[in-house]
Amino acid sequence: MRTTINIDANLVSELVRVTGEKDRGKAVNTALAEFLRRRRLEELRSLRGNIEIEDNLDELEQLELDKMRRQP
């Protein structure tokens, strides 16, 4: 998607240097993707202790094995 926005030229230059991208557009996309990834991680971390996850992997594996044994 093409869009026109005003971005500080010094920030873009530093962004290109830091990301190692040759193209300013790729550098901005890389930075946006990284920003979003970090925000999602923060959201997940904020859920720590709020969600109870039951570890039933062994039970599920056993059910799968039993199911396979019953099939002809």
N, C-alpha and C positions, 0 to 999 in steps of 0.2 A: 504494500500500500504506500503510495506516495503522499507525503504531507509536508507542509511548510511550517516550521517552528523556529523560534529564535533561541539559540543555545550559545552560551558564552564560548567564544572561539578558543580561549585558553583551556576550558574544560574539555572541549572536543580534542584538542591537541594532546592533552594529558591522557585522555581516554584511549586514543589511538596508540599512544606509547605504552600504556599499561596493559592493554588487551593484546597488543602485538598484531592487531589487524591492520591490513594495508588500506582498507577502505573505511571512510568515516561512517558510512551507513552500517557496515558490518560491526564496527566498533560499538556503535549505539545499540544495535540489536543484541550484541553480546552483553553489554552492560545492563540492558533492560531485562534480559533473561536471567542474569545473575541476581539482580535486584529482586525479581519476583520469586526466584528460588529461595533466597534468604528469608523473604517475608513468609513464604509457605512453611519453611522450617521453624520460624518463630511461632507461627500459629500452632504447629504440631507440638512444639515444646511447651506452649502454654496449656496444652491439654494434659500434660504429664500429671498423673495423680487423679485426674478427673474421669478417666475411662478405665473400666475394669475389663481386661482381656483374659479370657480363659484359655490356657494352653492345653488344647486337647488333640495335639498332633498325633500322639501315640494311639489314641482312641480312633481317630480318623483312619490312620494307616491300618489298624487292625480290622476295621469295618471294610475297608477296600480289599484287604487280603481275603477276608471271609467271603465277600461277594465274588471274587475271582475264583475261589475254590468251588463255589456252588454252581458256577456256569459249566455246562457240558463242553 
